Amino acid sequence: MVLLNGIYDAALLLYALSLLFYFSDCLRRSPSGKRLGTGLLVVVGLLQTVGLSIRFVQEAGLPIFTPYDFLFWFSFSIVLISLAVAYRRRGEFTVLLLSVAGFSVFLLNRVWLTATDHTLQSWSAVHGWLAMHIIMANLSFAALTLGTVFGILYLFLHNRLKGKQWNDRVRRFPSLETLNRYSYLSILVGTPLLVGSLVVAGISIVIEGRLPLLQDLKVLSTLIGLGIYICYLILKISNRRSGVLMARLAVTGYGFIILNFLLNSWSELHRWSGE
């Protein structure tokens, strides 16, 4: 555990430095700062890969059954997505917001949780279904996070253009059309994954004979968030609503995703303590 914590601490420090370099580049164009930030992000990804390998050996399998591992995988996914976006034109602000999300989760996870806390033992009878549920949920959260980032950038850019506040930073944003399209594509990927994770969880509940869990508060919040995203996709396909409304729906839906995770402490569905 000492080695693992040392690796994560180093990754956390480099992640913070990468975030600072990207923030500096977004404030005032700095190609060298952007290159340094991207290089540090690559090292962070490598260190996280080493950390995941160590956890794989410790668990003798895929490390996903604790909130610590769940959040770590989320942070790792965000790093990979950030690197993919970093090599695209006008991706600086997208990487910045993604890095804020990924770093925040990584930091909170490192400070508040450990790799041995709160194993999901109450689902041990159906670990195969549970693994599918967690993996799909994690990938869904990563995709929906990206869609939300594009939605936030859309709202910011729209507000700037509407107020005729044009400057060099605004010129570095992708166009409103591009932001709208990328937000849609991200949500188009994330929503089916979220549906799949819910279906797998439902099957697990039925197999275990724990049908009262379907009335859990967490299930309700998840269905509300899913309903918002489905509404988003229907409206988008019908092409009858403005980009501003679509961006607001993307951000609102993500708010329920965050609420959904926070409800773990009060939910019987995800009793991380194994009770």
C-alpha positions as semicolon CSV with decimal commas, in nm:
position;residue;x (nm);y (nm);z (nm)
1;M;0,000;0,000;0,000
2;V;0,294;0,234;0,066
3;L;0,414;0,196;-0,293
4;L;0,062;0,243;-0,429
5;N;0,005;0,557;-0,222
6;G;0,340;0,696;-0,335
7;I;0,250;0,643;-0,700
8;Y;-0,090;0,806;-0,654
9;D;0,063;1,103;-0,468
10;A;0,311;1,157;-0,752
11;A;0,030;1,130;-1,008
12;L;-0,179;1,377;-0,807
13;L;0,105;1,631;-0,796
14;L;0,174;1,602;-1,169
15;Y;-0,199;1,624;-1,242
16;A;-0,211;1,953;-1,048
17;L;0,088;2,087;-1,244
18;S;-0,072;1,984;-1,573
19;L;-0,391;2,162;-1,472
20;L;-0,195;2,478;-1,389
21;F;-0,016;2,474;-1,725
22;Y;-0,346;2,436;-1,909
23;F;-0,502;2,710;-1,700
24;S;-0,209;2,939;-1,787
25;D;-0,246;2,856;-2,157
26;C;-0,620;2,930;-2,147
27;L;-0,560;3,267;-1,980
28;R;-0,292;3,369;-2,226
29;R;-0,193;3,163;-2,527
30;S;0,117;2,961;-2,440
31;P;0,203;2,674;-2,679
32;S;0,494;2,565;-2,459
33;G;0,268;2,561;-2,153
34;K;0,014;2,351;-2,339
35;R;0,284;2,103;-2,446
36;L;0,410;2,076;-2,089
37;G;0,057;2,028;-1,960
38;T;-0,009;1,754;-2,214
39;G;0,323;1,584;-2,139
40;L;0,249;1,583;-1,767
41;L;-0,097;1,444;-1,841
42;V;0,066;1,155;-2,028
43;V;0,286;1,081;-1,725
44;V;-0,020;1,095;-1,499
45;G;-0,190;0,837;-1,721
46;L;0,117;0,611;-1,706
47;L;0,137;0,637;-1,326
48;Q;-0,233;0,560;-1,295
49;T;-0,183;0,259;-1,521
50;V;0,092;0,134;-1,289
51;G;-0,137;0,193;-0,990
52;L;-0,418;-0,004;-1,156
53;S;-0,176;-0,289;-1,230
54;I;-0,078;-0,304;-0,863
55;R;-0,444;-0,306;-0,760
56;F;-0,510;-0,582;-1,013
57;V;-0,241;-0,795;-0,846
58;Q;-0,369;-0,712;-0,497
59;E;-0,727;-0,806;-0,583
60;A;-0,630;-1,100;-0,806
61;G;-0,875;-0,961;-1,057
62;L;-1,033;-0,642;-1,186
63;P;-1,033;-0,382;-0,902
64;I;-1,380;-0,229;-0,927
65;F;-1,576;-0,338;-0,620
66;T;-1,502;-0,042;-0,390
67;P;-1,595;0,326;-0,424
68;Y;-1,220;0,399;-0,416
69;D;-1,161;0,191;-0,728
70;F;-1,479;0,317;-0,897
71;L;-1,370;0,679;-0,860
72;F;-1,015;0,598;-0,959
73;W;-1,130;0,433;-1,281
74;F;-1,345;0,738;-1,350
75;S;-1,044;0,968;-1,305
76;F;-0,834;0,742;-1,528
77;S;-1,104;0,751;-1,798
78;I;-1,111;1,131;-1,783
79;V;-0,731;1,143;-1,826
80;L;-0,755;0,925;-2,137
81;I;-1,037;1,137;-2,281
82;S;-0,842;1,456;-2,202
83;L;-0,539;1,324;-2,389
84;A;-0,755;1,240;-2,691
85;V;-0,904;1,592;-2,690
86;A;-0,563;1,758;-2,627
87;Y;-0,443;1,668;-2,974
88;R;-0,739;1,827;-3,145
89;R;-0,753;2,191;-3,252
90;R;-0,918;2,431;-3,008
91;G;-0,938;2,168;-2,737
92;E;-0,763;2,365;-2,460
93;F;-1,072;2,473;-2,269
94;T;-1,229;2,128;-2,299
95;V;-0,916;1,968;-2,153
96;L;-0,910;2,230;-1,878
97;L;-1,264;2,155;-1,761
98;L;-1,214;1,779;-1,794
99;S;-0,894;1,808;-1,590
100;V;-1,075;2,003;-1,319
101;A;-1,331;1,721;-1,294
102;G;-1,073;1,441;-1,307
103;F;-0,833;1,605;-1,063
104;S;-1,112;1,687;-0,816
105;V;-1,233;1,327;-0,811
106;F;-0,874;1,196;-0,785
107;L;-0,796;1,432;-0,496
108;L;-1,115;1,359;-0,300
109;N;-1,065;0,989;-0,353
110;R;-0,705;1,005;-0,229
111;V;-0,793;1,212;0,079
112;W;-1,116;1,043;0,193
113;L;-1,100;0,680;0,082
114;T;-0,861;0,385;0,081
115;A;-0,842;0,078;-0,140
116;T;-0,967;-0,146;0,142
117;D;-1,276;0,055;0,240
118;H;-1,636;-0,052;0,187
119;T;-1,628;-0,354;-0,039
120;L;-1,959;-0,422;-0,211
121;Q;-2,000;-0,763;-0,047
122;S;-2,379;-0,756;-0,036
123;W;-2,384;-0,831;-0,410
124;S;-2,136;-1,119;-0,389
125;A;-2,391;-1,367;-0,523
126;V;-2,396;-1,191;-0,858
127;H;-2,047;-1,043;-0,892
128;G;-2,047;-1,107;-1,265
129;W;-2,359;-0,893;-1,315
130;L;-2,226;-0,638;-1,069
131;A;-1,898;-0,607;-1,259
132;M;-2,089;-0,539;-1,582
133;H;-2,308;-0,284;-1,402
134;I;-2,010;-0,096;-1,257
135;I;-1,806;-0,096;-1,579
136;M;-2,097;0,030;-1,788
137;A;-2,190;0,292;-1,527
138;N;-1,831;0,418;-1,513
139;L;-1,801;0,447;-1,890
140;S;-2,140;0,616;-1,898
141;F;-2,035;0,874;-1,637
142;A;-1,717;0,949;-1,831
143;A;-1,908;1,001;-2,159
144;L;-2,178;1,211;-1,990
145;T;-1,908;1,420;-1,819
146;L;-1,761;1,499;-2,160
147;G;-2,107;1,588;-2,291
148;T;-2,162;1,818;-1,993
149;V;-1,828;1,992;-2,048
150;F;-1,925;2,065;-2,408
151;G;-2,264;2,188;-2,284
152;I;-2,101;2,426;-2,033
153;L;-1,866;2,558;-2,302
154;Y;-2,165;2,608;-2,533
155;L;-2,352;2,813;-2,274
156;F;-2,042;3,021;-2,196
157;L;-1,964;3,089;-2,562
158;H;-2,327;3,167;-2,644
159;N;-2,342;3,417;-2,359
160;R;-2,020;3,583;-2,476
161;L;-2,136;3,608;-2,836
162;K;-2,477;3,736;-2,733
163;G;-2,312;4,008;-2,526
164;K;-2,068;4,081;-2,809
165;Q;-1,777;4,009;-2,576
166;W;-1,530;3,897;-2,839
167;N;-1,165;3,848;-2,748
168;D;-0,871;3,617;-2,816
169;R;-0,989;3,356;-2,565
170;V;-1,333;3,337;-2,726
171;R;-1,169;3,291;-3,067
172;R;-1,000;2,977;-2,937
173;F;-1,332;2,809;-2,861
174;P;-1,480;2,562;-3,109
175;S;-1,787;2,694;-3,288
176;L;-2,130;2,667;-3,125
177;E;-2,227;2,411;-3,388
178;T;-1,921;2,199;-3,307
179;L;-1,982;2,215;-2,931
180;N;-2,347;2,124;-2,980
181;R;-2,258;1,830;-3,203
182;Y;-1,988;1,693;-2,971
183;S;-2,215;1,725;-2,668
184;Y;-2,482;1,530;-2,853
185;L;-2,239;1,256;-2,962
186;S;-2,106;1,217;-2,607
187;I;-2,455;1,191;-2,461
188;L;-2,555;0,956;-2,743
189;V;-2,277;0,724;-2,625
190;G;-2,332;0,774;-2,251
191;T;-2,710;0,728;-2,239
192;P;-2,726;0,372;-2,381
193;L;-2,442;0,274;-2,145
194;L;-2,642;0,415;-1,855
195;V;-2,950;0,223;-1,970
196;G;-2,742;-0,092;-1,997
197;S;-2,601;-0,051;-1,647
198;L;-2,954;-0,007;-1,508
199;V;-3,083;-0,313;-1,693
200;V;-2,796;-0,525;-1,558
201;A;-2,858;-0,391;-1,205
202;G;-3,228;-0,476;-1,242
203;I;-3,146;-0,831;-1,349
204;S;-2,913;-0,865;-1,050
205;I;-3,188;-0,749;-0,813
206;V;-3,438;-0,994;-0,961
207;I;-3,189;-1,283;-0,939
208;E;-3,123;-1,204;-0,573
209;G;-3,495;-1,171;-0,502
210;R;-3,449;-0,820;-0,359
211;L;-3,740;-0,658;-0,545
212;P;-3,803;-0,389;-0,275
213;L;-3,474;-0,230;-0,388
214;L;-3,650;-0,121;-0,707
215;Q;-3,830;0,138;-0,491
216;D;-3,501;0,278;-0,357
217;L;-3,445;0,654;-0,368
218;K;-3,131;0,600;-0,576
219;V;-3,333;0,419;-0,840
220;L;-3,574;0,714;-0,855
221;S;-3,296;0,972;-0,895
222;T;-3,129;0,760;-1,163
223;L;-3,453;0,728;-1,359
224;I;-3,507;1,105;-1,342
225;G;-3,158;1,169;-1,476
226;L;-3,205;0,906;-1,745
227;G;-3,540;1,060;-1,836
228;I;-3,372;1,398;-1,888
229;Y;-3,112;1,245;-2,119
230;I;-3,374;1,054;-2,316
231;C;-3,571;1,378;-2,350
232;Y;-3,249;1,544;-2,471
233;L;-3,197;1,280;-2,740
234;I;-3,559;1,294;-2,856
235;L;-3,553;1,672;-2,883
236;K;-3,217;1,662;-3,057
237;I;-3,336;1,411;-3,314
238;S;-3,651;1,614;-3,375
239;N;-3,430;1,924;-3,416
240;R;-3,702;2,147;-3,270
241;R;-3,515;2,308;-2,980
242;S;-3,237;2,563;-2,950
243;G;-2,880;2,472;-2,866
244;V;-2,909;2,666;-2,540
245;L;-3,195;2,448;-2,419
246;M;-3,008;2,133;-2,520
247;A;-2,697;2,245;-2,332
248;R;-2,905;2,322;-2,022
249;L;-3,065;1,978;-2,038
250;A;-2,719;1,819;-2,062
251;V;-2,600;2,005;-1,752
252;T;-2,924;1,934;-1,560
253;G;-2,909;1,563;-1,639
254;Y;-2,552;1,550;-1,513
255;G;-2,662;1,714;-1,191
256;F;-2,880;1,408;-1,124
257;I;-2,586;1,181;-1,205
258;I;-2,383;1,355;-0,933
259;L;-2,680;1,335;-0,694
260;N;-2,711;0,969;-0,779
261;F;-2,360;0,894;-0,653
262;L;-2,400;1,108;-0,342
263;L;-2,709;0,905;-0,249
264;N;-2,495;0,592;-0,199
265;S;-2,467;0,669;0,173
266;W;-2,847;0,664;0,217
267;S;-2,928;0,395;-0,035
268;E;-2,984;0,025;0,023
269;L;-2,913;-0,041;-0,345
270;H;-2,539;0,031;-0,312
271;R;-2,454;-0,061;0,043
272;W;-2,078;-0,016;0,011
273;S;-2,020;-0,129;0,369
274;G;-2,137;-0,479;0,281
275;E;-2,433;-0,478;0,518
